[in-house]
C-alpha cells in the first residue's frame, strides 16, 4: 500500500515539473512582462533596472527554480488585468467554484446512481424509457445551451430563480465564503448546479445501468437468487457493490472535468469563480493568471487521479490480493 | 501459427474495419451498406447531417439574405419574430436579430464556419494521431515512451481546457495586428491538438497487434523500409477505428469551437460561427427575443447529435464482435 502510493507520487513529480516548465515559459517569455509593466514611457536605464529586479537577466534554470520556489509558497505574480496578486484573486474565487462543483456532483450522484439501479433492474417500464430518453438529451446538449434554456424557463418565463451571481455569501474563517448559509445563496446555486451536474448525472446513470445489466446476468447473482435472498440484498448488497469500481473512476475523473467545465457554467451564470476568472484572463491575455491556473489545475487533477487509485483499493479486494501475490 | 487474439489485444470499444468488400459493387452489396439501410437511426441522422452540411457549404448561394452585406440591413427590420406570428413575414422565417439580420441566413453562414473549423481541426488531429500512433506502435522504445507520456498527460485534462489554453497562449504571443486575421487558423490548430491523443492511442494499440503479423514480417524480410511498411502495409489495417473516432471527433470539435466562441475567446465577431451567434443572442434573452439564440442553438444540437448518432452507429457496425 505504502509502496503503491509512493510510486504514484513519484510518477506525478515529472508531470508537475513539465507543467511547471510550460507555465514558467509562458510567464517569462509570452507577452513580454517588462514592457507590459513599464508601459510606453520609460528610459533604457529603467528597463534594465526592472529586468534586474525581476531576475530576468539570470540563467534560465535559476529563473525556473525561483519560479517554482515562489509558486510553492503560493506566489504567482501580479495579474496584468486587475493589478492584484494572482494568488489572492484565485483564493477569493476558489470557494465559489468548489461549492458549485461539489453541489453539482452531489446532485449527479444522488440522482444518477438510484436511477441507474432502477433502470437497470426494471429496464422495460415506461418510466425507465422516459429516463433514458431524457438522459440522451442530457448527453447531447452542450453545457452552455442547458444553462441558457434553464435561464429562459426558470428565470425569464417563470421568474422563480435568479439567473446570475452567487446571492448573499457569508464569510467563514479568513478567506472562505459560503453561499450555503443564506436563502438567496442557495437559490442562486440551483440553476448553475443543475447545468453543471446534468451531463455527469446522465453519464453516471448510463454507466450504472450498463454495469447493473452486466452484473445481474452473472452466476453469483443467480446463485444468490437460488439461495432465496431477498431482492433488496441481491440488488444493493451484491450487484451494486460490484458496479462501483468503474463508477468511482468516472466520478473521480469527472470531478476534474467539473472544475474545468465550470468555466462554461460560470460564464453563463456570471458565477464569480475561478473559471470565469480564467475566461476573462484568456480574453485579454493575462498570462500570470493563466500560468497559475495551469499549475493549480494540474495539481488538482493529479490529486484526484491518486485519490481514485486509492479508492480502488478500498472498493475492490481483488487488487489487494493480487498485490500481495507478487 | 495460431491467429493472435485480436479482440483481447485491442482497447475496449474500438472496432476493426473488416468484411466491407472491395470495389464499388462489393461495397454496395456489403453487410455495411445493408446494415445502414436497415437502421432508421443511421439513415435519419445521416440525412439530417447531410442537409445541414449542404446548407452550410452552399450558404452563399442558398441563404435568403446575405448577413455579411451591411448595406442590406435595416434597423426597421430588427427583432422580427419567427414565423408563424402576427409580425413575421415570409422573408425571415426564423425572425431577425437586433440589427435586422435574418436569423436563418446567419445560421447557414455560421454553420459554414463551424463546419470549416470542425473538419479542419479533425483533419489535423487525425494526421497527428496517425503519425504519432504509428511511430509509437511500430517503432516502440523511446519514441513510444515519449509520445505516449505526452498523450497521457494531455488526456488527464479535458480537451476544452487544452484548446482554451493553447488558443489563449498563441493569441498572446502573436502581435496585436495579426491576432484578428489569425484567429481561425489558431482555433483550428488548438482544437486539433486537443483531440490527437485519443486517436494516437487507438492507432498505437492496433499497430502493435499488426506489427507481429506475418505479412509485416514478410515485408520486413524482403527489405521494405520501415516507413513504407507503416504507411502502405500497417496503416490500411488500422484505419477503421480512426474513421469512427474522426466522426465522433467532428461532433466534439464543432462543440468545442462553439463553446470557445460562446465564451468569447473563439472566433472574431466579424466571422460569426454558431457559438458566436448563441453568445450574441444570449444578451436578448431577458428582453424576450428568444429566437435570436434558441434557433442557432437548435441548429448546433441537431448537427452535433446527428454526427454523434452516426458515429455511434459506425462504431457498432464496424465492430465484428457485435455481429
Boltz contact constraints between the chains, C-beta under 6 A:
constraints:
  - contact:
      token1: [A, 15]
      token2: [B, 153]
      max_distance: 6.0
  - contact:
      token1: [A, 30]
      token2: [B, 172]
      max_distance: 6.0
  - contact:
      token1: [A, 30]
      token2: [B, 173]
      max_distance: 6.0
  - contact:
      token1: [A, 31]
      token2: [B, 172]
      max_distance: 6.0
  - contact:
      token1: [A, 140]
      token2: [B, 305]
      max_distance: 6.0
  - contact:
      token1: [A, 142]
      token2: [B, 255]
      max_distance: 6.0
  - contact:
      token1: [A, 144]
      token2: [B, 262]
      max_distance: 6.0
  - contact:
      token1: [A, 145]
      token2: [B, 297]
      max_distance: 6.0
  - contact:
      token1: [A, 152]
      token2: [B, 285]
      max_distance: 6.0
  - contact:
      token1: [A, 156]
      token2: [B, 286]
      max_distance: 6.0
  - contact:
      token1: [A, 257]
      token2: [B, 158]
      max_distance: 6.0
  - contact:
      token1: [A, 260]
      token2: [B, 158]
      max_distance: 6.0
  - contact:
      token1: [A, 260]
      token2: [B, 161]
      max_distance: 6.0
  - contact:
      token1: [A, 264]
      token2: [B, 259]
      max_distance: 6.0
  - contact:
      token1: [A, 267]
      token2: [B, 263]
      max_distance: 6.0
  - contact:
      token1: [A, 279]
      token2: [B, 263]
      max_distance: 6.0
  - contact:
      token1: [A, 282]
      token2: [B, 168]
      max_distance: 6.0
  - contact:
      token1: [A, 282]
      token2: [B, 265]
      max_distance: 6.0
  - contact:
      token1: [A, 283]
      token2: [B, 264]
      max_distance: 6.0
  - contact:
      token1: [A, 283]
      token2: [B, 265]
      max_distance: 6.0
  - contact:
      token1: [A, 285]
      token2: [B, 172]
      max_distance: 6.0
  - contact:
      token1: [A, 290]
      token2: [B, 168]
      max_distance: 6.0
  - contact:
      token1: [A, 301]
      token2: [B, 156]
      max_distance: 6.0
